[in-house]
Amino acid sequence: MSKVKVVLNRESVRKILRSQEMLEICEGHANNALQKLGSGYEVTSVTGKVRCNAEVAAVSHKAKKENMENNTILKAVGGK
């Protein structure tokens, strides 16, 4: 059996991780979670030095309390 060696082009991977398409994918996942939550939550996104990120955050007092008591954001994104 022959061994296969894969070498990634780091610059190309970095471009993919910071691309507009990847940002849209991250925002899509965050918006899907946002639809499962009630009011008082918002999505923010940013492209950093290494990759893009999207975040779901509780912004109202009621949502913050609900998230602290029930981990609603974690459950909405598919965590346990």
C-alpha positions in Angstrom: 0.0 0.0 0.0 1.3 3.4 -0.9 1.4 6.3 1.5 -0.3 9.6 0.4 1.0 12.8 1.7 -1.3 15.9 1.6 0.3 19.3 1.9 -2.1 22.2 2.4 -1.5 25.6 0.8 -1.7 27.7 4.0 -2.4 30.9 2.2 -5.3 29.4 0.2 -6.8 27.9 3.4 -6.5 31.3 5.1 -8.3 33.0 2.2 -11.1 30.4 2.3 -11.5 30.9 6.1 -11.7 34.7 5.7 -13.9 34.7 2.5 -17.3 36.3 2.2 -18.8 32.8 1.4 -17.5 31.4 4.8 -18.9 34.5 6.6 -22.3 33.8 5.0 -22.1 30.2 6.1 -21.3 31.2 9.7 -24.1 33.8 9.7 -26.5 31.2 8.3 -25.8 28.9 11.2 -26.2 31.8 13.7 -29.4 32.9 12.1 -30.8 29.3 12.3 -30.1 29.4 16.0 -31.7 32.8 16.3 -34.9 31.6 14.8 -35.2 28.9 17.5 -34.8 31.6 20.2 -37.3 34.3 21.2 -36.8 38.0 21.2 -33.9 39.6 23.0 -31.2 37.9 21.1 -29.0 39.2 18.2 -26.4 37.9 15.7 -23.1 39.7 15.1 -20.4 38.7 12.7 -16.8 39.7 12.1 -13.9 38.7 10.0 -10.7 38.5 12.1 -7.0 37.9 11.2 -7.4 34.1 10.9 -11.1 33.4 10.2 -14.6 34.8 10.2 -17.0 34.4 13.2 -20.6 34.8 13.9 -22.0 35.1 17.4 -25.5 34.8 19.0 -25.8 36.9 22.1 -28.6 37.7 24.6 -29.0 41.5 24.7 -32.2 42.0 26.7 -32.4 41.4 30.5 -35.0 38.8 30.0 -33.0 36.9 27.4 -29.8 37.1 29.5 -31.7 35.6 32.5 -33.3 32.9 30.4 -29.9 32.0 28.9 -28.2 31.8 32.3 -31.0 29.6 33.7 -31.5 27.3 30.7 -28.5 27.6 28.4 -30.9 28.5 25.6 -28.2 29.7 23.2 -26.2 26.5 23.6 -29.3 24.4 23.0 -30.3 26.5 19.9 -26.9 25.9 18.2 -27.1 22.2 18.9 -25.0 21.8 22.0 -26.0 19.6 24.9 
